[in-house]
Amino acid sequence: MEYFLGIDYPTLWYLVVGLLFSGYAILEGFDYGAGMWHLFFRKDLSRRIAINAIGPLWDANQVWLIIGAGALFAGFPVMYATMLSSMYVPFMLFLMFLVLRSSAIKFRSAERMLWWRKTWDIIYFTANVFISFLLGVVLANILQGIELAENYSYKGGMFFSFLNPYAIMVGLTTVSLFMTQGAIFLLLKTEGRLHARLTFLLKKGMIFFIVSFAATSLYTLVFLHGVTDTFKEHPIYFVIPVLAFLAVANVPRLASKKKYAYALIFSSLTMAFLLMLVAVQLYPVLLPSTIGPEYSVTIYNAAASQKSLGIMLTIVLIGTPLLAGYFLFLYKTFHGKVKLDDTSY
Amino acid sequence: MDVEILARIQFAFTIAFHYIYPPLSIGLGLIMVFMEGMYIKTGNKQYEILTRFWLKIFAITFGIGVATGIIMEFEFGTNWAVYSRYVGDIFGSALAAEGLFAFGLESAFLGILLFGWNRVSPKVHFISTIGVFLGSMFSAVWIVVANSWQQTPAGYHIVGEGFNARAEVTDFWAMVFNPSSVDRIIHVWQGAFLAGAFLVLSVHAYYLLKERYVEISKKAFKIALGIATVISLTQLLSGHSSAEVVAENQPAKLAAMEGHYEESGSADLYLFGWVNDETQEVTGLKIPGGLSFMIDQDFEAPVTGLNAFPKEDRPGQVNAVFQFYHIMISIGMFLIGLTLYASYLWWKGRLFEKKWLLKIFAFSVLLPQIANQVGWFAAEMGRQPWIVYGHLRTNEGFSQEVSSNQILFSLILFLVVYAILFLLFIYSVNKKIKHGPYDEAKNPDEFLKYVS
């Protein structure tokens, strides 16, 4: 086994994948979140502004999903193959909604007809809700484990087995978390009456989030066996749930002071801490088997070769600063409130 | 139907649909770099109008390319799980490199390209155009590297046995520069340039026929014709060089492309024909010994034929491979003739005088698209029965635990959504073409005042 800074390669790659998915959750979190408020805006102009708030950014944000999935394939091919083929139907629906969402953004404002725009508005809203919900469903099933037998063969049901109560709860929590993130982002990008309406909507969103978050946490602690094991063994990790809780509590406080940029940072941190919680709890398992722990997919039995991981870590070290540069430039260019012009959607 | 066939149909359908768009994006990207470059250099606003116009069509093309591409990225895992575990170690690094180096570049600059006209200076905008174009070129590199590795594996060793067998990288650069990758990357790039150039040629030929936007259309037509002529000629070279690599590394594929069955004997080159797999005969117009000559510069040189391989180790659909391959070549030859003749007229100063020629250009937009599709069909069907040449069979590569009902469900979903997407694409591109680069009621200078 090869090490870098005293950490073995699969663990390092686990961190890379974790960071990529956190980035995806944070950035597409506000994109999907903004989309889930879409039908709450009544005027066509407000809806256009909301779409154009993410207009130049969403394609770039989506890259985090592409790189994240690529990194999973590259570093843990067994996990990539097992997760996607087991959860076939949820992922196919997820992909289909991604396509519909992209089409809605591109085509919605291309025509003036009312029926055209209204149809796309509904598709756009629905797609964003289902994408977020399905992400939560997948996460919940990873936490609970699925029925894996030898050779990573999946023995469970096709679709409805994934829609268990816990998955629905985590799905709703993801929806509410993204909605909060999206509302804060839109507050940064809008002004006037739309802005005023969003301050009202953000409050509703935060209530939705806090209720579903509390319910999910309670359910996790009571019904998911062994979720606290890691934390009992290593009390130091208790700092993560504490930080997550503080970040959650900070969002309404900052929002009421109208410090939306800071609120966005803290709601992003909330996501990061929650994902960290999941990562710490699962490690070194990637996909637990409910049939027997010996069938679980772990970072060691799923990993690519040491040689390959070494190459990819080099690629990441070279590529990350470049990517950071592009993103800084992009976000700097489109800083500030939305202004519609002839190039807008 | 069984799972394998359904998985193959779904893959073929989703990849073929996807492959309409990225080549167009790459090709249009190149043309926009030239158009905007001319604008930066000369300051002539007509080039800005052209860039803005093509950018709108590029935006739709690129968007659908990305959306359908994400599906491909996940489909390896959902439908081809065994294959994914087998090649993950090899494929993974190419895919990760594509994501970080290529996709990051193109998607980040895309925002500036599409929405940045009023926010950045013309030079920075031009740099973004180049960034997006280069990003799309790099994407093609990594994905073709991965596919080429499946055709001509190199820089790897096989570890484990049975279900746990997989390929692992031993030499990264040998893997990247496997025997077929360089030729195929160039061939794919050129196919993409032609797809873009012929769309531009077609649209501006249409305007010239309708006598609309005459002045700017002449400029755009010349840019695209220059590119199309050079590329269709050089395409012949990369194609020939690709075929030589196939001859060396995948003899069964080459034999299928020309319907050559005899175990070892002089092989003919067909201009067109029909293969009867049962009688092992080809009827058509041929150059006797032509294939032998192409490979060894000797009409008598022996070429390994299909019968040298056991039935289960050679492509099943010989006639299909033969036809796809020959359609691609015929189109390539036609495009060379067409562009050379047009360039000759250009040199003589009579390019826009022949209406029939413009009409041919208006319709020829489909030709590079067809050639790109059938070229890939020939390459992929010729590789059968292998998914990784010589190591893993296609009938071993699909997801074992996925049921045929699940694939049927997703296949129907894809058919419906992609059909809608295709109609939307045709509708909106057609609308943009009909509307034209600017409102004809206004003259170009007024139009520019209006947009900025």
Interface residues (C-beta under 8 A of the other chain):
Chain A: G55 P56 L57 D59 A60 Q62 V63 L65 I66 I67 A69 G70 A71 F73 A74 G75 F76 P77 V78 Y80 A81 T82 M83 L84 S85 S86 Y88 V89 F91 M92 L95 M96 L98 V99 L100 S102 S103 K106 F107 A110 N151 S153 Y154 K155 M158 A304 S305 K307 S308 I311 M312 I315 V316 G319 T320 L322 L323 Y326 F327 F329 L330 T333 F334 D341 D342 T343 S344
Chain B: A59 I60 G63 I64 V66 A67 T68 I70 I71 E73 F74 F76 G77 T78 N79 W80 A81 V82 S84 R85 V87 G88 D89 I90 F91 G92 S93 L95 A96 A97 E98 G99 L100 F101 F103 G104 L105 S107 A108 F109 L110 G111 I112 L114 F115 G116 W117 N118 R119 V120 V159 F163 R166 E168 V169 T170 F172 S399 Q400 E401 V402 S403 N405 Q406 F409 S410 L413 F414 V417 I420 L421 L424 S428 V451
